[in-house]
């Protein structure tokens, strides 16, 4: 019995999406803001641990930890916008 011919299919190439340049590049403000949040949050926590309540404005007790971690969290949220 003769063998049938094998049909050759072209390799699949997925369609390309044209992404506008404005969506691929983050704003120039994202990286400096992210680094600023990280540094201020870290400095806030370190200052609270080293100085305690000696510095005026840091007499918030353990809320200083919450403020420092909130600033660090804002840095991580801002980092998700960085491309």
BELTA-V605817 format. One record per residue. N is the residue number from 0. RES is the residue in one letter. PSI is psi in whole degrees, -180 to 180 (999 if undefined). BURIAL is 1 if it has 16 or more other ideal C-beta (glycine too) atoms within 10 Angstrom, else 0. D_LAST is the distance of its C-alpha to the last C-alpha in Angstrom with 1 decimal. Layout:
BEGIN
n & res & psi & burial & d_last
N & RES & PSI & BURIAL & D_LAST
N & RES & PSI & BURIAL & D_LAST
END
This chain:
BEGIN
n & res & psi & burial & d_last
0 & X & 133 & 0 & 60.9
1 & X & 148 & 0 & 58.5
2 & X & 144 & 0 & 54.8
3 & X & 157 & 0 & 52.5
4 & X & 144 & 0 & 50.0
5 & X & 127 & 0 & 46.4
6 & X & 131 & 0 & 44.0
7 & X & 126 & 0 & 40.9
8 & X & 149 & 0 & 37.7
9 & X & 148 & 0 & 34.9
10 & X & 142 & 0 & 31.7
11 & X & 129 & 0 & 29.2
12 & X & 119 & 0 & 26.2
13 & X & 149 & 0 & 23.7
14 & X & 144 & 0 & 22.9
15 & X & 142 & 0 & 19.7
16 & X & 134 & 0 & 17.7
17 & X & 103 & 0 & 16.9
18 & X & 126 & 0 & 13.5
19 & X & 150 & 0 & 13.6
20 & X & -31 & 0 & 11.6
21 & X & -24 & 0 & 11.0
22 & X & -20 & 0 & 9.2
23 & X & -23 & 0 & 6.9
24 & X & 131 & 0 & 5.9
25 & X & 163 & 0 & 5.4
26 & X & 161 & 0 & 8.9
27 & X & -15 & 0 & 10.5
28 & X & -14 & 0 & 11.9
29 & X & -51 & 1 & 9.1
30 & X & -46 & 0 & 9.4
31 & X & -37 & 0 & 13.1
32 & X & -40 & 1 & 13.8
33 & X & -48 & 1 & 12.3
34 & X & -38 & 0 & 14.4
35 & X & -45 & 0 & 17.3
36 & X & -44 & 1 & 17.4
37 & X & -46 & 1 & 17.6
38 & X & -42 & 0 & 20.2
39 & X & -42 & 1 & 22.3
40 & X & -44 & 1 & 22.4
41 & X & -44 & 0 & 23.5
42 & X & -37 & 0 & 25.9
43 & X & -46 & 1 & 27.3
44 & X & -44 & 1 & 28.2
45 & X & -41 & 0 & 29.5
46 & X & -40 & 1 & 31.6
47 & X & -42 & 1 & 33.0
48 & X & -38 & 0 & 34.1
49 & X & -50 & 0 & 35.6
50 & X & -24 & 0 & 37.2
51 & X & -128 & 0 & 37.9
52 & X & 17 & 0 & 39.5
53 & X & -39 & 0 & 40.8
54 & X & 130 & 0 & 38.1
55 & X & 140 & 0 & 38.8
56 & X & -12 & 0 & 36.1
57 & X & 20 & 1 & 35.4
58 & X & 34 & 0 & 38.4
59 & X & -1 & 0 & 36.4
60 & X & -137 & 0 & 37.2
61 & X & -6 & 0 & 34.8
62 & X & -20 & 0 & 32.7
63 & X & -36 & 1 & 31.1
64 & X & -43 & 0 & 29.5
65 & X & -43 & 0 & 28.1
66 & X & -44 & 1 & 26.8
67 & X & -45 & 1 & 25.1
68 & X & -30 & 0 & 23.5
69 & X & -40 & 0 & 22.5
70 & X & -40 & 1 & 20.7
71 & X & -40 & 1 & 19.0
72 & X & -38 & 0 & 18.1
73 & X & -34 & 1 & 16.6
74 & X & -41 & 1 & 14.4
75 & X & -38 & 0 & 13.3
76 & X & -41 & 0 & 12.9
77 & X & -31 & 1 & 10.7
78 & X & -25 & 0 & 8.6
79 & X & -18 & 0 & 7.9
80 & X & -10 & 0 & 6.4
81 & X & 126 & 0 & 3.8
82 & X & 999 & 0 & 0.0
END
